Amino acid sequence: MSQRTTLDRRQFGAGILGLSFAGLGHAARAQSGPFNVFTHRVMQTVATGAQGGDITRDWAQKNGVTVQWTTFDTGPLQERLFREASLGETSVDIGFVVNTQVVPRAATLFEPLDDYLKKDPVEEIADIFPGLMEGMKVGGKQLAIPFRHASSGLHYNEEILAEKGFSKPPATIEEMVEIARACSYRRADGTQVVGLCTPGVTYPNVIDLARAWDGEFITPNFKCVADQPPMLNAIRTLRELFQANAFPRNFATLSPEDVNVWMQQGRAAMSLQSMGRNRIYNDPQKSKFPGKIKTIAVPASKSLEGKYAAAPAKVEFWGMVIPKNAKRKDLAWSFIKAMASKEATLKAALNGNGPVRASTYADRSFAGTVPYAAEELKVLKVARVPMPAFDEAARAGDLFKEEAEAAVLGMKTPEEAMASLVKRVQPLLPA
């Protein structure tokens, strides 16, 4: 064998060895690089809060990664996540989707989780509310594992209500409107108060009001009924409160975080938001009224007396998905398992999350420290999703916002706006 041939083989072997170490180095960097989570801000808040602690910390340390949260509002989150999942490859490891986004298109973009559930199951999966698991399926395939449910409630500042002579919260939606009008005033310290505050008039927010009359935007059999009396009652109510300065003048630009601040500062007497906001509103580090902001089920109309103990307000739920084009699917599944464990569910609930496990409600550390637990159970008995899932749901939501804003601002009558909405939305619905 010639010296040249020997050298060539040694160089080739060294090259292969070098490539092998380079590949290992790349794999190590991929494993230790930031673990990218696309989500809504509220998920980051309840996963890393102070009360229950950061439920991702132990998992991140065990796997040698840093969790990188990238947060969006609900609409932009869906758009960005679905776009990332449509690429040839994505750096997104985990995405969060709301139940209305679990549509047929999602089945082409996200990894079915059934095989993972069989070979490496989530702890006591039967403990997760079955309805939430079913709501995360498309074509019989499990696309997401539930992490959060958000049941709507009515939050009220008992100090502000007392200043205007109300010693208890409203028992009906009609009483709520009366209190909202009365509690729109300037306090002795100069703070201007509005009676009711919501983050805009998007359909998930307005549906809570419409449900006080047992209303819908879109029925389960895909009929748009926004022009019927219950939704018209909701739109008229918001219009009347706006005219009476009992609803924010800048309602169209308010985010959920803005509403948090308004409630903490006493700029709003009441808000319709998920019940988990109670902890944020009463945060002693940020709130001027710690312990004085209470939460109850959304009251139903007096016309529904005997039918409901509370309005069948909305319940929405979020789940964790793995993009089909993700690079670290096994690592992503281990993250889902950690986030969905019984311990993590309890800790997130103590941080203000809506727990997806039945066992959490039976835990004294939750029931004893969450003052609205009984009210939330009351809502869960009758709550409904805001609208059924379908491919054009985001577009329908945009149209609702557009028409509702026009009605509240007085650019159209409620009747004109809702008639226009039905005409525009019905063609988007499945046959």
Secondary structure, DSSP 8 states (H G I E B T S, - for coil): --HHHHHHHHHHHHHHHHHHHHHHHHHHHHHHS-EEEEEEHHHHHHHH-TTT--TTHHHHHHHT--EEEEEE-HHHHHHHHHHHHTSS-BS--EEEEEGGG-SGGGGGTB---HHHHHHS--TTGGGB-HHHHHTTEETTEE--EEEEEEEEEEEEEHHHHHHTT--S--SSHHHHHHHHHHT-EE-TTS-EEEEEE-S-S-HHHHHHHHGGGT--SB-TTS-B-TTSHHHHHHHHHHHHHHHTT-S-TTGGG--HHHHHHHHHHTSEEEEEEETTHHHHHT-TTT-SSTTTEEEE-----GGGTTT-SS---BEEEEEEE-BTTBS-HHHHHHHHHHHTSHHHHHHHHHTT----BHHHHH-HHHHTT-TTHHHHHHHHTT-B-SS---TTHHHHHHHHHHHHHHHHTTSS-HHHHHHHHHHHHGGGS--
